[in-house]
């Protein structure tokens, strides 16, 4: 990388004399004009090498723009583009503009892996995404091999348990989120039994495998353990099983579109027990698709457009102005992730992806210094993020924050 430094001895300004140093009052006006013309030329020469050599910094998004993950991938991708626009307006990375390209994984792990190789070959400084855990698991091996920082949005606990020093998530790991959900069901809802409905993919199985042992530790019996398929349309069977279990609470952990379908089916069958979930159950798209069927649902969320946070609300307004719709948590993941890259790149003072990854580990980024991270964040040694989180309840089609959790480092 070329260092763009203008040394004093080579400066075009060297040797210029101020007009007031010239003798003779009658020559002053002419000298002033000549001096300013010379100064303008000198400044142009000084700045020109910087403009000419300000090569763009390539950043590549591996995002689900089609297939079953199109809704979440589009949100993630749009927010990255908004962050890039803002970062470039603020001077880019190291004085260089970001050039962002998005590749469509088609919500297919095999395609995601191939595109990761393409991103590496294109010289990406950072790879953003994917969102779906199944695609991340295969694509992150490629970015690891190339020693390229990879910011992902998946929640499967296994993603950061493999010791990959180049992968960083912008969402909570299930290992952090699920204990909060289990404790809410036990302590707030006073449940003795629970029915669990999950999607049978890396995301769903990962969450199920974390929360079931948590229920066991708390003495909450799992009365029904119900697996469903990704993209499933008919939820009459799973809902019937949940009803027949007569559990005190239903825990739902599905992708967004399936979440809306099961909520409609639950209301259709007259289900009247508490329904609790995690972020995907109260996603903006779920609320749109499920309508009144979502009312009364409670969920733990790491990011929400309804957070009582001025920085968050300002982002929501900017996103709505840019894209004409309300951002969901996937959009916030993409936006925060890009601003984390900006903040830590500024800190290390160079554009080196390997050094960037090393510096993100253990980094604390203040929203006061970098409002783009939305809330104060901290990364641990495994690449997991920590910050405030919330319990929300859906009332009248909108999320109301019921409880705020401090980040682990602030709660101690």
C-alpha positions as CSV (number, residue, x, y, z in Angstrom):
1,X,0.0,0.0,0.0
2,X,1.4,3.4,-1.0
3,X,1.7,5.9,1.8
4,X,0.5,9.3,0.5
5,X,2.7,11.7,2.3
6,X,3.9,15.1,1.0
7,X,7.3,15.7,2.6
8,X,8.1,19.4,3.5
9,X,11.2,19.4,1.3
10,X,9.1,18.4,-1.7
11,X,6.2,20.6,-1.1
12,X,5.1,22.9,-3.9
13,X,4.5,25.6,-1.2
14,X,8.2,25.7,-0.4
15,X,9.9,29.0,-1.3
16,X,6.7,31.0,-1.7
17,X,7.1,34.5,-0.3
18,X,4.2,36.4,1.4
19,X,3.3,39.5,-0.6
20,X,3.7,41.8,2.4
21,X,7.4,40.8,2.5
22,X,7.9,42.4,-1.0
23,X,9.2,46.0,-0.8
24,X,7.4,48.9,-2.5
25,X,3.8,49.9,-1.6
26,X,2.9,50.5,-5.3
27,X,3.6,46.9,-6.1
28,X,1.6,45.5,-3.2
29,X,-1.8,45.0,-5.0
30,X,-0.1,43.2,-8.0
31,X,2.0,41.1,-5.7
32,X,-1.0,40.0,-3.7
33,X,-2.8,38.8,-6.8
34,X,0.2,37.0,-8.1
35,X,0.8,35.4,-4.7
36,X,-2.7,34.0,-4.4
37,X,-2.6,32.7,-8.0
38,X,0.6,30.9,-7.2
39,X,-0.8,29.6,-3.9
40,X,-3.8,28.2,-5.7
41,X,-1.6,26.3,-8.2
42,X,0.6,25.0,-5.4
43,X,-2.3,23.7,-3.3
44,X,-3.7,22.0,-6.4
45,X,-0.4,20.3,-7.0
46,X,-0.2,19.3,-3.3
47,X,-3.7,17.7,-3.3
48,X,-3.5,16.1,-6.7
49,X,-1.5,13.0,-5.7
50,X,-3.9,12.3,-2.9
51,X,-6.9,12.3,-5.2
52,X,-5.2,10.4,-8.0
53,X,-3.9,7.7,-5.6
54,X,-7.0,7.3,-3.4
55,X,-7.8,3.8,-4.7
56,X,-11.2,2.4,-3.4
57,X,-11.2,-0.1,-0.6
58,X,-13.0,-3.3,-1.8
59,X,-15.6,-4.7,0.6
60,X,-17.8,-7.6,-0.5
61,X,-21.1,-8.7,0.9
62,X,-22.2,-12.4,0.7
63,X,-25.9,-11.9,1.2
64,X,-29.1,-13.8,0.7
65,X,-30.8,-11.7,-2.1
66,X,-32.9,-14.6,-3.4
67,X,-34.3,-17.9,-2.0
68,X,-35.7,-18.4,1.4
69,X,-33.5,-15.8,3.0
70,X,-34.2,-12.9,0.6
71,X,-36.0,-10.8,3.2
72,X,-33.2,-10.9,5.8
73,X,-30.4,-10.7,3.2
74,X,-31.9,-7.6,1.5
75,X,-32.3,-5.8,4.9
76,X,-28.7,-6.7,5.8
77,X,-27.4,-5.6,2.4
78,X,-29.3,-2.3,2.2
79,X,-28.1,-1.2,5.6
80,X,-24.5,-2.0,4.6
81,X,-24.9,0.2,1.6
82,X,-26.3,3.0,3.8
83,X,-23.3,2.7,6.2
84,X,-20.9,2.7,3.3
85,X,-22.5,5.9,1.9
86,X,-22.2,7.6,5.3
87,X,-18.6,6.4,5.9
88,X,-17.5,7.6,2.5
89,X,-19.1,11.0,3.1
90,X,-17.0,11.1,6.3
91,X,-13.7,10.4,4.6
92,X,-13.9,6.6,4.0
93,X,-11.3,4.2,5.4
94,X,-7.9,5.8,5.8
95,X,-8.9,8.6,3.4
96,X,-10.0,6.1,0.7
97,X,-13.6,5.4,-0.4
98,X,-15.2,2.1,0.2
99,X,-16.2,0.2,-3.0
100,X,-19.0,-2.2,-1.9
101,X,-20.1,-5.2,-4.0
102,X,-22.8,-7.6,-3.0
103,X,-22.9,-11.2,-4.2
104,X,-26.2,-13.2,-4.0
105,X,-25.7,-16.5,-2.1
106,X,-29.3,-17.6,-3.1
107,X,-29.6,-18.8,0.5
108,X,-27.5,-21.8,-0.6
109,X,-24.4,-22.8,1.4
110,X,-22.7,-24.2,-1.7
111,X,-23.1,-21.0,-3.5
112,X,-22.0,-19.0,-0.5
113,X,-18.7,-21.0,-0.3
114,X,-18.0,-20.4,-4.0
115,X,-18.7,-16.7,-3.6
116,X,-16.4,-16.4,-0.6
117,X,-13.6,-17.6,-2.9
118,X,-14.7,-15.0,-5.5
119,X,-14.6,-12.3,-2.8
120,X,-11.1,-13.3,-1.8
121,X,-9.9,-13.3,-5.4
122,X,-11.3,-9.7,-5.8
123,X,-9.0,-8.5,-3.0
124,X,-11.7,-7.8,-0.4
125,X,-10.5,-6.0,2.7
126,X,-13.5,-7.3,4.6
127,X,-16.3,-9.8,3.8
128,X,-19.7,-8.9,5.2
129,X,-22.1,-11.8,5.7
130,X,-23.8,-14.2,5.1
131,X,-26.8,-14.0,7.5
132,X,-27.9,-17.6,7.5
133,X,-25.7,-19.8,9.8
134,X,-25.7,-22.7,7.4
135,X,-24.0,-20.6,4.7
136,X,-21.6,-19.0,7.2
137,X,-20.3,-22.3,8.5
138,X,-18.9,-23.2,5.0
139,X,-18.0,-19.7,3.7
140,X,-16.1,-18.6,6.8
141,X,-13.6,-21.4,6.3
142,X,-12.6,-19.7,3.0
143,X,-12.2,-16.3,4.6
144,X,-10.2,-17.9,7.4
145,X,-7.8,-19.5,4.9
146,X,-7.2,-16.2,3.2
147,X,-6.9,-14.3,6.6
148,X,-9.7,-11.9,5.8
149,X,-11.9,-10.3,8.4
150,X,-15.5,-11.7,8.0
151,X,-18.4,-9.9,9.7
152,X,-21.4,-12.2,9.9
153,X,-25.0,-12.0,11.1
154,X,-25.7,-15.6,12.1
155,X,-26.7,-16.6,15.6
156,X,-25.7,-20.3,15.8
157,X,-23.5,-20.7,18.8
158,X,-21.1,-23.0,16.9
159,X,-20.0,-20.2,14.6
160,X,-17.6,-18.7,17.1
161,X,-16.9,-21.8,19.1
162,X,-14.5,-23.2,16.4
163,X,-11.6,-20.9,17.1
164,X,-11.8,-19.0,13.8
165,X,-9.9,-15.7,14.5
166,X,-11.4,-13.9,11.5
167,X,-15.1,-14.3,12.1
168,X,-17.1,-11.7,14.1
169,X,-20.8,-11.6,14.6
170,X,-23.1,-8.5,14.9
171,X,-25.9,-10.5,16.6
172,X,-25.9,-12.1,20.0
173,X,-24.8,-15.7,20.1
174,X,-27.5,-18.2,21.1
175,X,-25.3,-19.0,24.1
176,X,-25.9,-15.5,25.4
177,X,-29.6,-15.0,24.3
178,X,-31.1,-18.3,25.2
179,X,-30.4,-18.3,29.0
180,X,-32.2,-14.9,29.2
181,X,-35.3,-16.4,27.4
182,X,-35.3,-19.5,29.6
183,X,-35.0,-17.4,32.8
184,X,-37.9,-15.2,31.6
185,X,-40.1,-18.2,31.0
186,X,-39.2,-19.6,34.5
187,X,-39.1,-16.5,36.6
188,X,-41.6,-14.1,35.0
189,X,-44.1,-16.5,33.5
190,X,-43.7,-19.0,36.4
191,X,-43.8,-21.9,33.9
192,X,-43.3,-25.4,34.9
193,X,-43.6,-26.9,31.4
194,X,-42.7,-25.6,27.9
195,X,-43.3,-26.8,24.4
196,X,-40.4,-26.0,22.0
197,X,-40.9,-25.5,18.2
198,X,-37.8,-25.0,16.1
199,X,-36.7,-25.0,12.5
200,X,-34.6,-28.0,11.5
201,X,-31.5,-26.1,10.2
202,X,-28.2,-24.9,11.7
203,X,-29.9,-21.8,13.1
204,X,-32.9,-23.6,14.6
205,X,-31.1,-26.7,15.9
206,X,-28.4,-24.5,17.4
207,X,-30.9,-22.5,19.4
208,X,-32.8,-25.6,20.4
209,X,-29.6,-27.3,21.6
210,X,-28.8,-24.3,23.8
211,X,-32.2,-23.6,25.4
212,X,-33.3,-27.1,26.2
213,X,-30.4,-27.7,28.7
214,X,-31.2,-24.3,30.1
215,X,-34.8,-25.4,30.8
216,X,-33.4,-28.5,32.4
217,X,-31.1,-26.5,34.7
218,X,-34.1,-24.3,35.8
219,X,-36.4,-27.2,36.4
220,X,-38.7,-26.4,33.5
221,X,-39.9,-29.6,31.8
222,X,-39.9,-29.8,28.0
223,X,-43.3,-31.3,27.3
224,X,-43.0,-31.3,23.5
225,X,-39.9,-31.0,21.3
226,X,-41.2,-30.2,17.8
227,X,-39.1,-30.0,14.7
228,X,-40.2,-28.2,11.5
229,X,-38.7,-27.7,8.1
230,X,-37.1,-24.5,6.7
231,X,-39.7,-22.9,4.3
232,X,-42.5,-25.0,5.8
233,X,-46.0,-23.8,4.7
234,X,-48.5,-25.8,6.8
235,X,-48.1,-25.5,10.6
236,X,-51.3,-27.2,11.5
237,X,-49.5,-30.3,12.7
238,X,-46.9,-28.6,14.9
239,X,-49.5,-26.4,16.4
240,X,-51.7,-29.4,17.2
241,X,-48.8,-31.1,18.9
242,X,-48.1,-27.9,21.0
243,X,-51.7,-27.8,22.1
244,X,-51.8,-31.4,23.0
245,X,-48.7,-31.1,25.2
246,X,-50.7,-28.7,27.4
247,X,-47.4,-26.9,28.2
248,X,-47.6,-23.7,30.2
249,X,-45.6,-21.8,27.5
250,X,-44.8,-22.2,23.9
251,X,-41.2,-21.3,22.8
252,X,-41.0,-20.6,19.0
253,X,-37.7,-20.5,17.2
254,X,-38.2,-20.3,13.4
255,X,-37.1,-18.1,10.5
256,X,-39.1,-15.0,9.8
257,X,-41.6,-16.1,7.2
258,X,-42.3,-19.4,9.0
259,X,-42.8,-17.4,12.3
260,X,-45.6,-15.5,10.7
261,X,-47.2,-18.7,9.4
262,X,-47.1,-20.4,12.8
263,X,-48.5,-17.4,14.6
264,X,-51.5,-17.3,12.2
265,X,-52.1,-21.0,12.7
266,X,-51.8,-20.7,16.5
267,X,-54.6,-18.1,16.5
268,X,-56.6,-20.1,14.0
269,X,-56.5,-23.1,16.4
270,X,-57.4,-20.9,19.4
271,X,-54.1,-21.3,21.2
272,X,-54.3,-19.2,24.3
273,X,-51.0,-19.9,26.2
274,X,-48.1,-17.4,26.3
275,X,-45.9,-17.4,23.2
276,X,-42.3,-16.5,23.7
277,X,-39.4,-16.3,21.2
278,X,-36.2,-14.6,20.2
279,X,-35.5,-11.9,17.7
280,X,-36.9,-13.7,14.6
281,X,-40.3,-14.1,16.1
282,X,-40.9,-10.3,16.3
283,X,-39.1,-9.2,13.2
284,X,-40.7,-6.3,11.2
285,X,-41.6,-8.7,8.4
286,X,-43.3,-11.1,10.8
287,X,-45.4,-8.3,12.2
288,X,-46.3,-7.3,8.7
289,X,-47.3,-10.8,7.6
290,X,-48.8,-12.0,10.8
291,X,-50.9,-8.9,11.5
292,X,-53.0,-9.2,14.7
293,X,-51.8,-12.8,15.2
294,X,-48.6,-11.4,16.5
295,X,-50.2,-9.4,19.3
296,X,-49.3,-10.6,22.8
297,X,-46.1,-12.3,21.7
298,X,-43.0,-11.7,23.8
299,X,-39.4,-12.0,22.7
300,X,-35.8,-11.3,23.6
301,X,-34.2,-9.1,21.0
302,X,-30.6,-7.8,20.6
303,X,-31.7,-5.0,18.2
304,X,-35.0,-3.4,17.7
305,X,-36.2,-0.3,15.8
306,X,-38.4,0.5,18.8
307,X,-35.5,0.7,21.3
308,X,-35.8,3.9,23.4
309,X,-32.4,5.1,22.1
310,X,-31.9,8.4,20.3
311,X,-29.1,7.0,18.2
312,X,-31.2,4.1,17.1
313,X,-34.1,6.2,16.3
314,X,-32.0,8.5,14.2
315,X,-30.7,5.5,12.2
316,X,-34.3,4.3,11.7
317,X,-35.3,7.7,10.2
318,X,-32.3,7.7,7.9
319,X,-33.0,4.1,6.7
320,X,-36.6,4.9,6.1
321,X,-35.7,8.0,4.1
322,X,-33.3,5.9,2.0
323,X,-35.4,2.8,1.4
324,X,-39.0,3.8,2.2
325,X,-39.5,1.0,4.7
326,X,-38.8,0.3,8.3
327,X,-35.5,-1.5,9.1
328,X,-35.5,-4.8,11.0
329,X,-32.8,-6.3,13.2
330,X,-31.0,-7.8,10.2
331,X,-30.6,-4.3,8.7
332,X,-29.1,-3.1,12.1
333,X,-26.7,-6.0,12.0
334,X,-25.3,-5.0,8.6
335,X,-25.2,-1.3,9.6
336,X,-23.4,-1.9,12.9
337,X,-21.0,-4.4,11.3
338,X,-19.8,-1.9,8.7
339,X,-19.3,0.8,11.3
340,X,-17.3,-1.6,13.5
341,X,-15.0,-2.0,10.6
342,X,-14.7,1.8,10.3
343,X,-14.0,2.3,14.0
344,X,-11.4,-0.4,14.3
345,X,-9.7,0.5,11.0
346,X,-9.4,4.1,12.3
347,X,-7.9,2.7,15.6
348,X,-5.2,0.6,13.9
349,X,-4.4,3.4,11.4
350,X,-3.9,1.1,8.4
351,X,-5.9,-1.1,6.0
352,X,-4.6,-4.6,6.9
353,X,-7.4,-7.2,7.2
354,X,-5.3,-9.5,9.4
355,X,-4.5,-6.6,11.7
356,X,-8.1,-5.5,11.7
357,X,-9.2,-9.0,12.9
358,X,-6.7,-9.0,15.7
359,X,-7.8,-5.5,16.8
360,X,-11.5,-6.3,16.9
361,X,-10.9,-9.0,19.5
362,X,-11.4,-7.3,22.9
363,X,-12.4,-3.9,21.3
364,X,-14.9,-1.6,23.0
365,X,-16.5,0.9,20.7
366,X,-18.5,3.8,22.0
367,X,-21.6,5.0,20.3
368,X,-20.6,8.5,21.4
369,X,-17.5,8.3,19.2
370,X,-19.0,6.2,16.5
371,X,-22.8,6.6,16.4
372,X,-23.0,4.1,13.6
373,X,-22.6,1.2,16.2
374,X,-25.9,2.4,17.6
375,X,-25.1,1.2,21.2
376,X,-21.8,0.8,23.0
377,X,-20.4,-2.6,22.0
378,X,-17.6,-4.9,23.1
379,X,-16.1,-7.9,21.4
380,X,-14.7,-10.9,23.3
381,X,-11.8,-13.1,22.3
382,X,-14.0,-15.5,20.3
383,X,-15.6,-12.7,18.1
384,X,-18.9,-12.5,20.0
385,X,-20.5,-9.1,20.5
386,X,-22.0,-7.8,23.8
387,X,-24.2,-4.8,24.2
388,X,-27.7,-3.9,25.6
389,X,-30.6,-6.1,24.8
390,X,-34.4,-6.0,25.3
391,X,-37.5,-8.0,26.0
392,X,-40.4,-6.7,23.9
393,X,-44.1,-7.4,23.7
394,X,-46.1,-6.9,20.6
395,X,-49.1,-4.6,21.2
396,X,-51.2,-3.3,18.4
397,X,-48.7,-4.6,15.8
398,X,-45.8,-2.8,17.3
399,X,-43.0,-3.8,19.7
400,X,-43.0,-2.3,23.2
401,X,-39.9,-2.5,25.2
402,X,-40.7,-4.3,28.5
403,X,-37.3,-4.8,29.9
404,X,-33.7,-3.7,29.1
405,X,-30.7,-5.8,29.9
406,X,-27.3,-4.2,30.5
407,X,-24.3,-5.6,28.6
408,X,-22.4,-8.2,30.6
409,X,-19.4,-5.9,31.3
410,X,-21.7,-3.1,32.6
411,X,-23.8,-5.5,34.7
412,X,-20.8,-6.7,36.7
